[in-house]
């Protein structure tokens, strides 16, 4: 497994950074790597979408929103050449109405490409840096123009609490253990596990 972690400081409040950066359908305006972003459907906190990059390659991913501090995504189809590709974005408010945005990506290639993972990591780290800087510049330019439509909140359909609670239907002690685990993950800030717990 390969891990890429990179942070950037954005000169804008954390709620603005979260709202703008999670408007997936506007990513082609913000990030030159993407030619097209299509929202397929929304399921409470969860967004299904299709991305097309500058090489005209497309894939479907889903993204879970936990405003204003966390979003978590996984590549879904086609999954190849990965066995998995997960991405967590964490947002931290800073003094002076600034924010830190951290992207944490972990991935693994299919077995016959496993030896190429270090080279893939290098290329993906370069893309991460370029995409983060492009997004930072976009957000900061919009933050200076509050009349912009990009300030509109990210839609989360349905009741957020019920969307989370209804996603699990255990009984008895199992329900108690599940809730205790979720509470601990929230308390300790285990962001990736929290996102997975809420999805299940």
N, C-alpha and C positions, 0 to 999 in steps of 0.2 A: 504494500500500500504506500502511496505517495501522498504527502501533505503539503499544501501551499497556504501560507498565512501572510496577509499583508494588510496594513492599516493606512488610512489617510485622514488628515485633519481637514474638515470642511468648515468654511466660514459661514455657517448658517445654523439655526436652532435644530435640535435633534428631531422634533416632530416634522419640520419642513424637509429635512434630509430624508427621513423615513418615507414620507408621503410621495415625494418626487421620485426617489430611487426605486420604489416598488410599483411604479406605473409601467408595467411590463409592455403594454401596447405602445408606449412612447419611447421605448429603448432605442429604436433606430434613430431618433432625433438626438439622443444623448450619447450613444456609443457607436462609433463608426463601424465596428466589426459586424454589427447586425444590419442586414438589409430589410428584414421584415420580422414583425412580431405579431402573432395572431392569438387573441384570447379564444380558447375553445369552449370553456365553460367555467362557472364559479360554483363552488360547493362550500358555503359558509366561509371559513378562513382560507380555504384551498382554491388555488387558481390553476387550471390546466391551460397550457399555451404551447404554441409551436414557434420556434425560432428558425430563421434562415440567415446564415452568415455570409460573409463576403466571398466565400468559395462556393456559394450556392448550395451548401449542405444544410439540410433541415432535420430537426428532431423535436420530439414532444417532451416536455418536462412538466412537473407540478411544483407549486410553491405554496408554503403555508405562511400566513401573516400573523404576527404577534406584535402589533403596534404598541408603543413606538420603538421597541428595543431589539426585536429579533425577527428575521425571516429565514426560512429553511427550505431548500429546494433539492430535488433529485431528478436526474435525467431518467426518462421512462422508456421511450421508443423512438428510433432503434437504440438499444442500449450499447451495442457493439460500436467501437472496439473496447468498451469498458465492461467489466463485470459489475461495477457500480461507480457512480459519480455523484457525490453529495456536496452541497454548498450551504454554509451558514453565514448570514450577514448579521453582525452584532453592532448596535449603535449605542454610543455612550455620550451623554451630554457633558460638555466642558464649560469652564467659566468663559464669560464674554460672549454668550450666545453662539458658541462654536460646538462642533461635534466630532467625535472620532468614529469612523466607519471601518470595521474590520471584516475582511472576507476570509473565511476558513474553508478551504476546499480539500476534500480527500477523495482519491480515486484509485482504482486498480484496473489494469488492462487484462484482456483475455489471456489465457495461458500462453498461446503461441506468440504473443507480443510482450510478454512480461519483461523480457530482457531490455526492451526499449523504453521502459518506464522513466529512467533518468532523463533521457532526451525529451520525452513528452512533458515531463515536469518542467524542464527548462523553458520550452516553448509556451506552455500554459502559464508559467509565472510571468513571462514577458507580456502575454496577452492580458493577464490580470492587472499588471501595473498600468498598461496603456488604457484599459477600460476604466479602471478606478480613477485615473487622472482625468479622463474625458468626462466621466460622470461628475467628479468634483467641480470641474470648470462649469459644467452645465448648471448644476444646482446653485452654485454661487452667483451665476449670472441671473438666474430666475429669482433668487432670494432678494436681489436688488430691484425686482419688478413685481411687487406683490399682487398686481392686477392680472398677472399671467394665469391662464387656465391650468397650468401645471401645478398650481397651488391646491387644486381640488383634492379632497381626501381620497385615499385608495378605497374603492368599494369593498365592503365585506358583507355579503348577503346573509340574511337571516339573523337570528339571535346568536351572538358569539358564544355566550355561555352554554346555551342549549346545543349548539353545534359541537362543542367540545364534549359536554357530558353525554350526549346521545351516541357518541362514536364508540363507546365501550359499554358492554352489557354483561359484566360478570355478576356472580351471585355470592352472597355470604362472605366468608373470609377472603376469598379471592378479590372481591371488590375493595375490601378494606386495605389489603396489601397493595393493590394497584394505586389507590388514592394516596396511601402513605408514600409510595415511591415517587409519585408525581409531586407531592408537596415537598419532598426532600430535594428533588431536582430543581424546583422553583427556588427554594431557599438557598441552595448552593450555587445557583447560576449555571447549572449544567445545561447549556443551551441546546446542543445537538440532541441530547437524550430527552430534554423537555419537548422539543418539537416532535420527536418520534412518538413519545408517550401520548401527546395530544392527538396525533394522527390516528393512532390505533384505536 
